[in-house]
Amino acid sequence: MSLHLFQPLQPHHSASHTPPEQFLSDSAKTLKKGIIVGEAQGPAKSLASLFQISLYGPDDKKAFVTTRPFDLKGQYEFENLTDGKYWIVLTNKSGTAVKVSPKKKVVEVKAGKILTQDFVFK
């Protein structure tokens, strides 16, 4: 009787391997373009839902893209953005006396990058 020892198969790793498009998550597909994310911070961050965030660009501060609210966790996201300069503008929907810093911000978006821009509520 002979004894055969088996070695476990090792996973094949290739640095140049890219998964087929259908196996990529939505987030991974989006990273072919740029993403801007951020959150409300500071002592009045619970009031972030009273504000909306408008995005203008790319490379034209008058070219409106979209408007988003902060979500229930005080976060926001703009995805699937082409390269270029974008203007982020916060507006107060209710007229509260909450101060936000900054109220406007210019950011540079690059394909495959996630840019973070947070806002402080006081």
C-alpha positions as CSV (number, residue, x, y, z in Angstrom):
1,M,0.0,0.0,0.0
2,S,1.4,3.3,-1.0
3,L,0.8,6.6,0.6
4,H,0.2,9.7,-1.6
5,L,0.5,13.1,-0.1
6,F,-1.6,15.8,-1.7
7,Q,-0.7,19.5,-1.5
8,P,-3.5,21.9,-1.4
9,L,-4.1,24.0,-4.4
10,Q,-2.7,27.5,-4.2
11,P,-4.8,30.4,-5.6
12,H,-3.5,31.8,-8.8
13,H,-2.6,35.5,-8.3
14,S,-1.9,37.7,-11.3
15,A,-1.1,41.4,-10.9
16,S,-2.5,42.2,-14.3
17,H,-5.8,40.3,-13.8
18,T,-8.9,42.4,-14.1
19,P,-12.2,40.8,-13.3
20,P,-14.8,40.9,-16.1
21,E,-17.1,43.9,-16.0
22,Q,-20.2,41.8,-14.9
23,F,-18.4,40.7,-11.7
24,L,-17.5,44.2,-10.6
25,S,-19.6,45.8,-7.9
26,D,-21.4,49.1,-8.6
27,S,-18.9,51.0,-6.5
28,A,-16.0,49.4,-8.5
29,K,-17.6,50.3,-11.8
30,T,-18.1,53.9,-10.5
31,L,-14.4,54.2,-9.7
32,K,-13.7,54.5,-13.4
33,K,-15.0,58.0,-12.8
34,G,-14.6,60.2,-9.7
35,I,-16.6,60.3,-6.5
36,I,-17.1,63.1,-3.9
37,V,-18.2,62.1,-0.4
38,G,-18.5,63.8,2.9
39,E,-20.3,64.2,6.1
40,A,-21.6,66.8,8.5
41,Q,-19.4,67.4,11.6
42,G,-19.5,69.7,14.6
43,P,-21.9,70.5,17.4
44,A,-24.9,71.2,15.1
45,K,-24.4,68.3,12.7
46,S,-27.8,66.9,13.6
47,L,-29.3,69.8,11.7
48,A,-27.5,68.8,8.4
49,S,-30.9,67.6,7.0
50,L,-32.0,71.2,6.9
51,F,-29.4,71.8,4.2
52,Q,-29.0,70.6,0.6
53,I,-25.8,70.2,-1.4
54,S,-25.7,71.4,-5.0
55,L,-22.9,70.4,-7.4
56,Y,-21.8,72.5,-10.4
57,G,-19.2,71.6,-13.1
58,P,-17.1,70.2,-14.4
59,D,-15.0,73.3,-15.1
60,D,-18.0,75.6,-15.2
61,K,-19.3,77.1,-11.9
62,K,-22.6,77.8,-13.6
63,A,-23.2,74.4,-15.0
64,F,-25.6,72.8,-12.6
65,V,-25.2,69.0,-12.1
66,T,-27.5,68.0,-9.3
67,T,-28.7,68.7,-5.7
68,R,-28.6,66.2,-2.9
69,P,-29.6,66.2,0.8
70,F,-27.5,64.9,3.6
71,D,-28.8,61.4,4.5
72,L,-29.9,60.4,8.0
73,K,-26.3,59.7,9.1
74,G,-25.3,63.2,7.9
75,Q,-23.5,61.9,4.9
76,Y,-23.7,62.7,1.2
77,E,-22.2,61.3,-2.1
78,F,-21.9,62.4,-5.7
79,E,-20.7,59.6,-8.0
80,N,-19.9,58.9,-11.6
81,L,-18.2,62.3,-12.1
82,T,-15.9,63.1,-15.0
83,D,-12.5,64.7,-14.4
84,G,-12.5,68.4,-13.7
85,K,-13.2,71.2,-11.3
86,Y,-16.5,71.1,-9.4
87,W,-18.2,73.6,-7.1
88,I,-20.0,72.3,-4.0
89,V,-22.6,74.7,-2.6
90,L,-24.6,74.3,0.6
91,T,-27.9,76.0,0.9
92,N,-30.2,76.2,3.9
93,K,-33.7,74.9,3.2
94,S,-35.4,76.2,6.3
95,G,-33.7,79.5,7.2
96,T,-32.2,78.3,10.5
97,A,-29.3,80.2,12.0
98,V,-26.9,77.3,11.8
99,K,-23.5,78.3,10.5
100,V,-21.7,76.0,8.1
101,S,-18.0,76.0,7.2
102,P,-17.3,76.0,4.3
103,K,-20.5,77.0,2.6
104,K,-18.9,76.7,-0.8
105,K,-15.9,74.7,-1.9
106,V,-14.1,74.1,-5.2
107,V,-12.7,70.6,-5.6
108,E,-10.7,68.8,-8.3
109,V,-12.1,65.4,-9.3
110,K,-10.0,62.7,-10.9
111,A,-11.1,59.4,-12.4
112,G,-10.8,56.5,-10.0
113,K,-10.4,58.7,-7.0
114,I,-12.7,59.3,-4.0
115,L,-12.5,62.9,-2.8
116,T,-13.7,63.7,0.7
117,Q,-15.2,67.1,1.6
118,D,-16.7,67.4,5.0
119,F,-18.7,70.4,6.4
120,V,-18.7,71.7,10.0
121,F,-22.1,72.8,11.5
122,K,-22.0,75.2,14.4
